[in-house]
């Protein structure tokens, strides 16, 4: 049950279902990589050692996702940090979209740069 709820949440964020109002996780970047979407999703999940993760797949639609959750520490509660949405373009190519839940003013944040490095590393 928990896994299916996570998948529904990730697919909703990926635009498979609509929601009124502003996106709570605005698009940060999208890039295409020469890696099958399942391999790319598994790698992004495994590479996310700084965060707890929730992994989900919809093989019928060719969509994968990894939600990043910050660990609780001190007085801070755990919370969503961002997410990777991975879509199959071809059998050997995938599109990765990263959305950050951490707001920044005037530029790229640490998590956005970290996410791009993880995706580039996974595409190797």
N, C-alpha and C positions, 0 to 999 in steps of 0.2 A: 504494500500500500504506500509506504513512504517513498519508494523508488518511483512509483507512478505519479505521485504528487510532485516530486522533483522534476520529472519529465514534463509534466503539464506546465509547471512554472517556467522551465527553460524554453519550452516551445512557445509559450505565450510571449516571452521576452523576445524570442527570435522572430516574432511577427506572424506566427501561424494562427494566432487568435488576436482579435482586436481589443483594445481597451481605450476608453475615452480619457482625454487629458494628456498632459505632457509625459513623455517617457521618463521614468525615474532613473533610468540608466542610459543617458544619451550616447549615441554612437561616438566612439573615440577614433577608431580606425578600422579599415577593412583592407585585406591583402589576399592575393591568391598565391598558393604554394603548390609545388610539384610533389604532393604526398596524398595518398588516399585519405578520405575524411575520417575513417575509423582509426587508422594509425595515428593521424594528426591529433585526434581527440584524446586517444589513450596517452600519447606523449605529453600533451599539454597538462593532462591530469597528473601524470607521474612527475613532471618537471615542476609542479607547483608546490614545492616543499615548504615555502614560506606561509602557505595558507592551507586550511582544511578545504577539502573539495567535495563537490557533489557532481557525479558523472551521470550523464543520461544519453540515450540514443533513440532515434526513431529510424530504423533501417528502411522502412517503407518509403519514407520521404528523403532519406539520405542526409539526415541531420544529426549532429552530435553536439554536446554542450558540456562545459565545465564551469560550475559556479565556484567562485573563490570566497572563502569565509575567513575573516580575520580571527585569530585565536583570542580568547579572553585573557586579559592580563591586568593585575592590580584592580582598579576600580572600573576599568573599561570592559564592557560586555562584548561578546563576539558579535560580528555583524557582517553583512555582505560587503565585500570589497570590490567585486567586479565579476565579469563573466566572459567566457569565450563561447561564441556560437560558430560551429563548423558545419559547412554545407558541402555536399558532393557536387562538384562541377562536372568532372568526368571520373572514370574509374581511377585515374592516377593524379587527379588535381582536386584541391579543395579550396574553399574560400573561408577565411577566418575573419570574424568580426569580434572586436573587443569593445566592451562597454564597461566603464568605470562607475562605481557607486560612490567613489571618493571625489568630491568636488574640488576643483582648483580654479584659481583666478589667473587669467592671462597666460596660459600655456600648458605644456605637458607636465604631468605629475610623475612622480617616481614609479607608481604602479603602471602607468601607461608605457613608459620606457621599458620597465621590467617585462611586461606582457609581450611587447614587440620582440625583445631579445629571446624570450622563451619560444615564441612562434618561429622565429628565424632559425633557432637551434633545432627545433623539432623537424623543420623542413629539410635538414641536411641528411 
